[in-house]
Amino acid sequence: MTALVIAEHDNAHIKGATLNTVTAAVACGAEVHVLVAGSGATAAAAAAAQIAGVTKVLHADGATLADGLAENLAAQVVAIVTSAGNYSHILFPATASGKNTAPRVAALLDVAQVSDITKVISADTFERPIYAGNAIATVQSQDAKKVITVRTTGFDAAAATGGSAAIETIAAAADSGKSSFVGREVTKSDRPELTAAKIIVSGGRALGSNEKFMEVLTPLADKLGAALGASRAAVDAGYAPNDWQVGQTGKIVAPQLYVACGISGAIQHLAGMKDSKVIVAINKDPEAPIFSVADYGLEADLFTAVPELVNSL
């Protein structure tokens, strides 16, 4: 068996989600190859070759792959899988890009997709959360080629160095003609990326306004070197931008430390952060569901407690 991991990268660096996906591929008991598809992505391919557990890197380089369009990437993956014929598993990180491309690959290969796995039981059997993580489904796939998306918080990251995989250059697939790249607006921040941050300070609707959200939580995040997150209620109310949302309909995170300030703990929010290593909850409602998953809970007014915490730090 051979598994093909579809790398996420910026043409220069491999993104962290790829490392977790490699771990899942290794758990399938397969030899692991990594596809780096991009334009001018030689550095990313070299970085992929150093990932522990990877035996080969396929480097497809061409203008059609420059912007990560899902249609072109899917065509590239299908071309490799159908020509090689020996890939039993095709794995994507369950990120925006992976979720955009994997269904297209599954449809073109006429197989069922296994989504958002958190555990590999055997080469054909996997676990995945359902009902906002309140139940775990065991799924067995009998397809000869298994298209899988991996919830990265369910797997440890493979070591980024220590490997010495061979790099094979392959031809880039032709433009599908189904989409075109128009532009990209990138949010720049000095803070860590939310899904890769080791510490996250997150706020809820109790903060009351965008001004209070920033005034109260920013000093704490600065002290801890943390990323800022938010509940869906806070985002919907306009207190925080959409890309800060943590939860089932936002980003799934599992930092070393998650500090929830004024977050009640709705099911959809807990689904996005309950795998955090240490959870600290600050809430004045003693019945708030967030306390049921918190390692440390402080029943207090966040407008008093958070500034006191900042001063103590």
N, C-alpha and C positions, 0 to 999 in steps of 0.2 A: 504493500500500500504506500502511496505517496500523497501527501497533502500539499496544497498550494495556498499559501497565505498571501492575500492582496495587501500590500504595504500602503500605509498612509504616510505621506511625506510632503515636503514643500520644495522638492527638487534638490534640496541641499541636506536636509536632515530627516531622519526617520522619526515619526511621531510615536509617543509612548504607547498608544493603543495597539500598535503593531506588535510590541513586545509581549503584551498579555495574550494576544491572538496566537503568537508562536507557541506559548506555553500550552494553550488549548490544543494546538495541532500536535504537539509532542505527546500530549495525553491520549490522543487517538491511536497511538502506537504506530504512527506512520513516519516515513522519511519526510522531512520538511523542506520544501522549496518556497522561496519568496519571490513574488512578482513586484518589481519596481517599474511602474509605467509612468513616464513623464517626458519632459523636454529639458535637455541639459541636466539630467539627473544622475550624472556619474558619481557625484559625491554621495548621494542617497544610496545608490547601489553599493558603493564601497562600505557604507555604514551598515547596510543590511547584511553584508557578507561577514561582518564581525559578530552578529547576534549568535549567542550560544544556542546550539541545537539545530541551526540551519545548515543544510548540506549543499544547497545550490541557490544562486540568485539569478533570476531571469530578468534581464534589463531590456525593456522595450522603450526606445527613445524616438520621439517624433513630434512634429507640430500638432498633430491631432490629439495628442495626449497631454498637451501643455497645461490645460486648465482643469483637468480632472472631470470632464463631462461624463456623466454616467453612461450615456449611450455608447460612446467610443470606448470607455474602459470595459464595459460589458462585452463589446465585440472583441476586444483584445483577449479577455479572459476565455471566452468561448472558443476563439481561434486556437489558443494554446491547448485547452483541454481536449478539444476534438482532434487536434493533430497528434498530440502526444498519446492520448488514449489511456494513460496509466494513472491518472489522478483520481483518487477515490474520494477525497475531501477537498472542497474549495471553501476557505474560511475568510470571512471579512470581520473587522471590528464592527460592533453594533453602534456605529457613530452615524452622523448625518450622511456622510459619504457612503459608508458601508450599506446602510439601509436603503440608499438610493440606487445602488448598483446591484446588490445581491439578488433582489427579486427579478431583475431583468435577465441575469445570468440563469437563474432557476427556470424561468419561463422559456428561454432559448434552448436550454438543455432538456426541457420537458420533465423536470423533476420537482418534488415538493421541497420547499425551503424549511429548514429547521432554524427557528429564530431565537436570538437572545439567550443562548445557552449559558448556564452558570457552572455546569459540571459535566465531565465526560465519564460515563459509567463503563462504556466499552466502545469499540470502533463504530458501532451502529446505534448506540443508545445514549441519550443525553437527558439532562435535567434542565428545565427552564421555568421561571416564575410565571404564574398567571394570577388573575384577580389582584393586581397591584402588589404582588409578592406574598399574598396571604395563603397561597397554595403553590405547591411545586409539582409540575407535571413531568412525568417520565415519558420521553418520546423515543420511539424506535423507528429508524428509517431503513427501508429495504431497497432504496434506490442505489444503483451501482455507483452513482456520483452524488455525493451529499453536499448540498450548498448550505452553509451554516453562517449565521452571524453570532458573534461572541460578545456577551456582556463582559466588558473588560474588568469590572470590579470583582468578578467571580474568580479571576485567575491572577496569580502573581506574575509580575513582569519577568520575562527572560532577561538574562544578563546581556547588556548591550555590547559587551566586549568579550573576547575570549574565543570567538568562533573564527573559522578560516574557510568559509564556503567559496566554491568556485563561482565566478560570474560569467554567465553566458549571454551574449548579446543576441537579441531576436528582432525580427522586423516588426515595426509598428503597424497595427491594423489600419486599414483605410478609413477615412472619415465616413461615419454612418450617414451624415447629411440630415440627421433628425433634430439636431440642436446646434446652436452656435453660442459662443461666449461673447457676452455684451460688455460686462464690467463687473468689478468686485469692490465692495466697500468693506474695508477691514477695520474693526475696532482695535485700537492700540491702547495698551495699558501697561504700566510698570508692574502691575500685580501678576502673580502666577495665573496661568490658564486654569479655569475652574475645575475641569475634569482631571487636571494633572497636579493640582495643589495638594500639599501635605497638610495644610491647615486652612479651614474655611470658616469665616464668620458670616452667619446668615441671619437675615431679619424678616419679620413677618408684618402683618397688617397692623399690629399693635403700635408700630412706630408712628403711624398717623400721617406722615407726609414724606415727600422726597427729601425735604430739607432736614427733617429730624433723622431720617434714615442715614443720611451722609454724616450729619453732625455727631450722632451717637456711635455709629458703627465704624466709621473710618479710622478714628484714633486707635480703637482696639485692633483692627486689621493691620494698621501700620506697626503697632507694637509687636504683633505676632508674626509679621511678614506673611499675612494670610490673603487669600482671595476672598472677594465678597460674593455672597449668594443671597437668594431671596426665595420666599414661598410664592406659590402661584397667586395667592390673594394679594401680596405686596406688589407683584408685577402687574396684575390686573388693575390695581388701584393707581398705578403710575408712579409708585415709590422707587422702583428699580427697573432697569432695562430688561428686555426679554431674555438676553443671553446670560443673565444671572440666575434664571429660574432653575431651582433644584426640585426634582420630583418626577413622577411617572410621565408627565407631559413636558418635562424640562430635561435637565441633565442628570444622569445617574453618577453619583460621586461616592468615593470611599476613602476619604483622607485619613491621616493619622489622628487628627483632631477636628471635630465639627462642633462649633459653638452656635446654638440656636437661640436667638434673642427675640422674644415676643412671638414665637411660632407655636401655634396650638398643637400641631402634629396631626393634620388630616392624613388619611390613608395614602393619598396620592403623593404627599410630601415624604412620608416615611419610606415609601417604596424607593425614593431616590437617594436616601442617605443612611438607611439603617445598617448598612454594611461598614460604616465608618468605624475605625478602631476604638476611638474614645468619643463619646457624645456628651456634651455639656449643654444643659437646658436652663435658660433663665426665663421664668414666666410667673406672673403673680396669681395665676389660676392653679390651685393645687390639683384640680381634676383634669388638667390639660393632658391629652394623650401622649404628648412628647415625653412626659416623664416616664412612661412605660418602657421606652427604649433607651432612656438616658443612663449613662454610667454615673453622672453627677448631675443633680438637680438643685437649682436655687430658686426657692419660692420668694420672689421679690419683684419690685417695680424696676423694669429694665432701665428706666431713665435715671434711677439712682444707682443701681447695681453696676451697670456697665462703666460709667465714669469712675466709680470707686475701684473697679477691677483694673482699669487703665492706669490709675494713680498707683496702685499696688505693684503693677508691672514696671 
